Amino acid sequence: MRIISWNVLSSYEEKHPETKVPLSRWRTVVKAAKWASMEDVRAAAPNAKILNGERARFEIAGGNHRMVIAFDFVRGAAFVKFIGTHAEYDRIDALTVALF
């Protein structure tokens, strides 16, 4: 899958170095994926929380940071909608957030 707004994640990991390795692992998995549904996402990332038919939440660095990704399975794209601390995540609506 193509990751849209990877530069947002790169900038985030510069500010939060503890996320560098987990985000790199996540990127490797997603770039190699050929997901066609949320069931494929769940199988590859069982700790991800499926929010609806297109969005999932991933915990980064032991759950201290969270990321919301919207998937377009037809186009093979993963759109970064949000990344922030757990506390910042608690203040957003993960189903509608579109910060990037």
Stockholm file with secondary structure:
# STOCKHOLM 1.0

chainA/1-100         MRIISWNVLSSYEEKHPETKVPLSRWRTVVKAAKWASMEDVRAAAPNAKILNGERARFEIAGGNHRMVIAFDFVRGAAFVKFIGTHAEYDRIDALTVALF
#=GR chainA/1-100 SS CEEETHHHHHHHHHHCGGGHHHHHHHHHHHHHCCCCSHHHHHHHCTTSEECSSSEEEEEETTTTEEEEEEEETTTTEEEEEEEEEHHHHHTSCTTTCCCC
#=GC SS_cons         CEEETHHHHHHHHHHCGGGHHHHHHHHHHHHHCCCCSHHHHHHHCTTSEECSSSEEEEEETTTTEEEEEEEETTTTEEEEEEEEEHHHHHTSCTTTCCCC
//
